Structures are given as structure tokens and as C-alpha cells.
Amino acid sequence: MDTNDLWDALGSLDDEQAYQVLTQLFARYEKCRELNSADPEAQAFFQALSVIMAQVQSCNVSRR
């Protein structure tokens, strides 16, 4: 699948399916990190996730 197809598929998910996707991604990279704590892909995933979560939380606080 190319990125346009992935964007379309992601946009068509309901909340439960989106939660499942995020959970599966998290579990997959967590397993990679367990097998190799220096795994660059896992490190990049968790770094990006941390930044995105901080941005979203900051936006949610600003809206209140």
C-alpha cells in the first residue's frame, strides 16, 4: 500500500479500529525494543510517539 492508500484507510477507521491500530503498533515496537534495546526503528517510533502525545496534550489543554 502506498501512503495515499494508507491515509485513506486510516481515515475510514472507527475509533475502536484506530485504537487497535495504535495498540498493535505500540506492541510491535515494544517487542522490537525488548529484543534489541538499541533498535533504531523502535527508538524512532517511541521518540515520535512521545513528541506527538506532548503536542496533542498541549493542544487539548489550550482548548480548555
A tleap script that builds the chain and sets N, CA, C and O, in Angstrom:
source leaprc.protein.ff14SB
mol = sequence {
  NMET ASP THR ASN ASP LEU TRP ASP ALA LEU
  GLY SER LEU ASP ASP GLU GLN ALA TYR GLN
  VAL LEU THR GLN LEU PHE ALA ARG TYR GLU
  LYS CYS ARG GLU LEU ASN SER ALA ASP PRO
  GLU ALA GLN ALA PHE PHE GLN ALA LEU SER
  VAL ILE MET ALA GLN VAL GLN SER CYS ASN
  VAL SER ARG CARG
}
set mol.1.N position { 0.838 -1.185 0.000 }
set mol.1.CA position { 0.000 0.000 0.000 }
set mol.1.C position { 0.884 1.251 0.000 }
set mol.1.O position { 1.866 1.319 0.740 }
set mol.2.N position { 0.539 2.227 -0.820 }
set mol.2.CA position { 1.304 3.473 -0.767 }
set mol.2.C position { 0.717 4.382 0.320 }
set mol.2.O position { -0.315 4.062 0.910 }
set mol.3.N position { 1.366 5.495 0.575 }
set mol.3.CA position { 0.939 6.352 1.692 }
set mol.3.C position { -0.444 6.948 1.475 }
set mol.3.O position { -1.182 7.143 2.441 }
set mol.4.N position { -0.814 7.240 0.232 }
set mol.4.CA position { -2.165 7.764 -0.019 }
set mol.4.C position { -3.225 6.743 0.367 }
set mol.4.O position { -4.239 7.086 0.974 }
set mol.5.N position { -2.983 5.483 0.009 }
set mol.5.CA position { -3.917 4.423 0.371 }
set mol.5.C position { -3.984 4.251 1.885 }
set mol.5.O position { -5.057 4.028 2.447 }
set mol.6.N position { -2.835 4.355 2.535 }
set mol.6.CA position { -2.808 4.232 3.998 }
set mol.6.C position { -3.562 5.376 4.660 }
set mol.6.O position { -4.285 5.159 5.632 }
set mol.7.N position { -3.401 6.604 4.139 }
set mol.7.CA position { -4.154 7.739 4.680 }
set mol.7.C position { -5.653 7.514 4.537 }
set mol.7.O position { -6.419 7.770 5.466 }
set mol.8.N position { -6.065 7.034 3.367 }
set mol.8.CA position { -7.484 6.750 3.139 }
set mol.8.C position { -7.991 5.680 4.105 }
set mol.8.O position { -9.060 5.822 4.698 }
set mol.9.N position { -7.219 4.620 4.255 }
set mol.9.CA position { -7.617 3.535 5.146 }
set mol.9.C position { -7.682 4.022 6.592 }
set mol.9.O position { -8.609 3.681 7.326 }
set mol.10.N position { -6.704 4.812 6.993 }
set mol.10.CA position { -6.678 5.345 8.351 }
set mol.10.C position { -7.883 6.252 8.596 }
set mol.10.O position { -8.496 6.203 9.662 }
set mol.11.N position { -8.211 7.063 7.625 }
set mol.11.CA position { -9.346 7.966 7.755 }
set mol.11.C position { -10.686 7.257 7.822 }
set mol.11.O position { -11.661 7.815 8.325 }
set mol.12.N position { -10.741 6.044 7.324 }
set mol.12.CA position { -12.009 5.314 7.317 }
set mol.12.C position { -12.212 4.451 8.569 }
set mol.12.O position { -13.259 3.821 8.721 }
set mol.13.N position { -11.226 4.419 9.459 }
set mol.13.CA position { -11.345 3.611 10.666 }
set mol.13.C position { -12.286 4.256 11.678 }
set mol.13.O position { -12.328 5.479 11.811 }
set mol.14.N position { -13.036 3.423 12.387 }
set mol.14.CA position { -13.807 3.960 13.505 }
set mol.14.C position { -12.872 4.035 14.726 }
set mol.14.O position { -11.729 3.582 14.658 }
set mol.15.N position { -13.349 4.593 15.815 }
set mol.15.CA position { -12.498 4.808 16.995 }
set mol.15.C position { -11.889 3.512 17.524 }
set mol.15.O position { -10.712 3.480 17.882 }
set mol.16.N position { -12.674 2.458 17.574 }
set mol.16.CA position { -12.185 1.178 18.089 }
set mol.16.C position { -11.081 0.611 17.197 }
set mol.16.O position { -10.074 0.104 17.693 }
set mol.17.N position { -11.271 0.698 15.894 }
set mol.17.CA position { -10.255 0.207 14.970 }
set mol.17.C position { -8.980 1.041 15.060 }
set mol.17.O position { -7.880 0.492 15.010 }
set mol.18.N position { -9.114 2.353 15.191 }
set mol.18.CA position { -7.944 3.227 15.324 }
set mol.18.C position { -7.178 2.882 16.602 }
set mol.18.O position { -5.947 2.865 16.608 }
set mol.19.N position { -7.908 2.609 17.675 }
set mol.19.CA position { -7.274 2.205 18.936 }
set mol.19.C position { -6.511 0.895 18.745 }
set mol.19.O position { -5.402 0.742 19.257 }
set mol.20.N position { -7.096 -0.041 18.016 }
set mol.20.CA position { -6.436 -1.324 17.762 }
set mol.20.C position { -5.156 -1.133 16.950 }
set mol.20.O position { -4.143 -1.776 17.225 }
set mol.21.N position { -5.202 -0.255 15.956 }
set mol.21.CA position { -4.016 0.016 15.142 }
set mol.21.C position { -2.898 0.578 16.021 }
set mol.21.O position { -1.762 0.110 15.957 }
set mol.22.N position { -3.219 1.579 16.840 }
set mol.22.CA position { -2.213 2.179 17.713 }
set mol.22.C position { -1.660 1.152 18.698 }
set mol.22.O position { -0.453 1.105 18.932 }
set mol.23.N position { -2.531 0.336 19.272 }
set mol.23.CA position { -2.103 -0.683 20.227 }
set mol.23.C position { -1.177 -1.696 19.572 }
set mol.23.O position { -0.167 -2.084 20.159 }
set mol.24.N position { -1.513 -2.129 18.360 }
set mol.24.CA position { -0.679 -3.103 17.661 }
set mol.24.C position { 0.685 -2.508 17.281 }
set mol.24.O position { 1.709 -3.181 17.391 }
set mol.25.N position { 0.691 -1.256 16.838 }
set mol.25.CA position { 1.968 -0.601 16.532 }
set mol.25.C position { 2.842 -0.504 17.782 }
set mol.25.O position { 4.037 -0.798 17.748 }
set mol.26.N position { 2.220 -0.084 18.883 }
set mol.26.CA position { 2.956 0.046 20.136 }
set mol.26.C position { 3.541 -1.305 20.538 }
set mol.26.O position { 4.724 -1.394 20.866 }
set mol.27.N position { 2.724 -2.353 20.516 }
set mol.27.CA position { 3.179 -3.686 20.916 }
set mol.27.C position { 4.297 -4.195 20.010 }
set mol.27.O position { 5.251 -4.817 20.479 }
set mol.28.N position { 4.172 -3.928 18.714 }
set mol.28.CA position { 5.199 -4.398 17.777 }
set mol.28.C position { 6.550 -3.740 18.063 }
set mol.28.O position { 7.576 -4.419 18.111 }
set mol.29.N position { 6.549 -2.425 18.252 }
set mol.29.CA position { 7.819 -1.740 18.509 }
set mol.29.C position { 8.337 -2.006 19.916 }
set mol.29.O position { 9.547 -2.002 20.143 }
set mol.30.N position { 7.444 -2.233 20.848 }
set mol.30.CA position { 7.870 -2.611 22.193 }
set mol.30.C position { 8.605 -3.948 22.152 }
set mol.30.O position { 9.623 -4.121 22.823 }
set mol.31.N position { 8.090 -4.893 21.367 }
set mol.31.CA position { 8.742 -6.200 21.214 }
set mol.31.C position { 10.112 -6.036 20.559 }
set mol.31.O position { 11.080 -6.670 20.977 }
set mol.32.N position { 10.194 -5.191 19.538 }
set mol.32.CA position { 11.483 -4.923 18.884 }
set mol.32.C position { 12.491 -4.389 19.892 }
set mol.32.O position { 13.655 -4.791 19.892 }
set mol.33.N position { 12.035 -3.479 20.753 }
set mol.33.CA position { 12.927 -2.889 21.754 }
set mol.33.C position { 13.323 -3.907 22.813 }
set mol.33.O position { 14.438 -3.858 23.331 }
set mol.34.N position { 12.417 -4.835 23.141 }
set mol.34.CA position { 12.762 -5.904 24.085 }
set mol.34.C position { 13.850 -6.806 23.515 }
set mol.34.O position { 14.750 -7.234 24.238 }
set mol.35.N position { 13.766 -7.091 22.233 }
set mol.35.CA position { 14.748 -7.960 21.585 }
set mol.35.C position { 16.083 -7.256 21.369 }
set mol.35.O position { 17.137 -7.893 21.393 }
set mol.36.N position { 16.037 -5.942 21.158 }
set mol.36.CA position { 17.246 -5.163 20.933 }
set mol.36.C position { 16.985 -3.743 21.420 }
set mol.36.O position { 16.340 -2.953 20.730 }
set mol.37.N position { 17.483 -3.422 22.598 }
set mol.37.CA position { 17.197 -2.112 23.193 }
set mol.37.C position { 17.736 -0.948 22.364 }
set mol.37.O position { 17.322 0.196 22.554 }
set mol.38.N position { 18.657 -1.238 21.445 }
set mol.38.CA position { 19.224 -0.186 20.600 }
set mol.38.C position { 18.580 -0.150 19.209 }
set mol.38.O position { 19.082 0.534 18.317 }
set mol.39.N position { 17.489 -0.868 19.018 }
set mol.39.CA position { 16.825 -0.912 17.716 }
set mol.39.C position { 16.462 0.511 17.280 }
set mol.39.O position { 15.652 1.167 17.934 }
set mol.40.N position { 17.057 0.995 16.175 }
set mol.40.CA position { 16.815 2.380 15.764 }
set mol.40.C position { 15.364 2.650 15.347 }
set mol.40.O position { 14.847 3.742 15.587 }
set mol.41.N position { 14.714 1.680 14.733 }
set mol.41.CA position { 13.311 1.866 14.346 }
set mol.41.C position { 12.425 2.020 15.567 }
set mol.41.O position { 11.559 2.894 15.607 }
set mol.42.N position { 12.640 1.169 16.566 }
set mol.42.CA position { 11.840 1.242 17.791 }
set mol.42.C position { 12.113 2.553 18.518 }
set mol.42.O position { 11.187 3.194 19.015 }
set mol.43.N position { 13.372 2.949 18.582 }
set mol.43.CA position { 13.705 4.216 19.231 }
set mol.43.C position { 13.027 5.377 18.516 }
set mol.43.O position { 12.478 6.270 19.162 }
set mol.44.N position { 13.060 5.371 17.191 }
set mol.44.CA position { 12.428 6.450 16.418 }
set mol.44.C position { 10.917 6.458 16.639 }
set mol.44.O position { 10.316 7.524 16.773 }
set mol.45.N position { 10.297 5.271 16.680 }
set mol.45.CA position { 8.860 5.190 16.905 }
set mol.45.C position { 8.485 5.786 18.249 }
set mol.45.O position { 7.581 6.618 18.325 }
set mol.46.N position { 9.166 5.373 19.311 }
set mol.46.CA position { 8.806 5.854 20.639 }
set mol.46.C position { 9.140 7.331 20.826 }
set mol.46.O position { 8.442 8.034 21.556 }
set mol.47.N position { 10.188 7.803 20.181 }
set mol.47.CA position { 10.513 9.230 20.225 }
set mol.47.C position { 9.415 10.035 19.537 }
set mol.47.O position { 8.933 11.029 20.080 }
set mol.48.N position { 9.023 9.603 18.341 }
set mol.48.CA position { 7.965 10.305 17.612 }
set mol.48.C position { 6.647 10.250 18.370 }
set mol.48.O position { 5.927 11.247 18.433 }
set mol.49.N position { 6.327 9.105 18.942 }
set mol.49.CA position { 5.094 8.961 19.710 }
set mol.49.C position { 5.087 9.900 20.907 }
set mol.49.O position { 4.063 10.512 21.211 }
set mol.50.N position { 6.203 10.014 21.575 }
set mol.50.CA position { 6.314 10.898 22.733 }
set mol.50.C position { 6.102 12.358 22.329 }
set mol.50.O position { 5.392 13.091 23.017 }
set mol.51.N position { 6.703 12.779 21.234 }
set mol.51.CA position { 6.556 14.154 20.747 }
set mol.51.C position { 5.107 14.429 20.351 }
set mol.51.O position { 4.547 15.467 20.703 }
set mol.52.N position { 4.508 13.498 19.620 }
set mol.52.CA position { 3.129 13.681 19.162 }
set mol.52.C position { 2.168 13.726 20.345 }
set mol.52.O position { 1.251 14.546 20.367 }
set mol.53.N position { 2.370 12.856 21.323 }
set mol.53.CA position { 1.496 12.865 22.504 }
set mol.53.C position { 1.606 14.189 23.247 }
set mol.53.O position { 0.596 14.731 23.696 }
set mol.54.N position { 2.817 14.715 23.381 }
set mol.54.CA position { 3.004 16.003 24.049 }
set mol.54.C position { 2.303 17.125 23.278 }
set mol.54.O position { 1.687 18.004 23.880 }
set mol.55.N position { 2.398 17.093 21.949 }
set mol.55.CA position { 1.739 18.115 21.131 }
set mol.55.C position { 0.222 18.042 21.274 }
set mol.55.O position { -0.437 19.068 21.436 }
set mol.56.N position { -0.326 16.847 21.214 }
set mol.56.CA position { -1.778 16.677 21.314 }
set mol.56.C position { -2.265 17.093 22.696 }
set mol.56.O position { -3.284 17.772 22.818 }
set mol.57.N position { -1.544 16.689 23.731 }
set mol.57.CA position { -1.941 17.061 25.085 }
set mol.57.C position { -1.872 18.566 25.276 }
set mol.57.O position { -2.727 19.148 25.943 }
set mol.58.N position { -0.864 19.200 24.697 }
set mol.58.CA position { -0.722 20.643 24.785 }
set mol.58.C position { -1.886 21.344 24.081 }
set mol.58.O position { -2.414 22.331 24.593 }
set mol.59.N position { -2.279 20.850 22.935 }
set mol.59.CA position { -3.410 21.423 22.211 }
set mol.59.C position { -4.700 21.250 22.988 }
set mol.59.O position { -5.530 22.158 23.028 }
set mol.60.N position { -4.874 20.093 23.604 }
set mol.60.CA position { -6.090 19.833 24.385 }
set mol.60.C position { -6.172 20.748 25.597 }
set mol.60.O position { -7.262 21.197 25.952 }
set mol.61.N position { -5.048 21.034 26.236 }
set mol.61.CA position { -5.024 21.932 27.384 }
set mol.61.C position { -5.325 23.350 26.926 }
set mol.61.O position { -6.033 24.086 27.613 }
set mol.62.N position { -4.792 23.743 25.766 }
set mol.62.CA position { -5.017 25.094 25.247 }
set mol.62.C position { -6.470 25.338 24.886 }
set mol.62.O position { -6.945 26.470 24.970 }
set mol.63.N position { -7.184 24.294 24.486 }
set mol.63.CA position { -8.601 24.442 24.106 }
set mol.63.C position { -9.501 24.666 25.315 }
set mol.63.O position { -10.592 25.220 25.179 }
set mol.64.N position { -9.061 24.246 26.482 }
set mol.64.CA position { -9.906 24.352 27.677 }
set mol.64.C position { -9.949 25.738 28.175 }
set mol.64.O position { -10.613 26.014 29.174 }
savepdb mol mol.pdb
quit
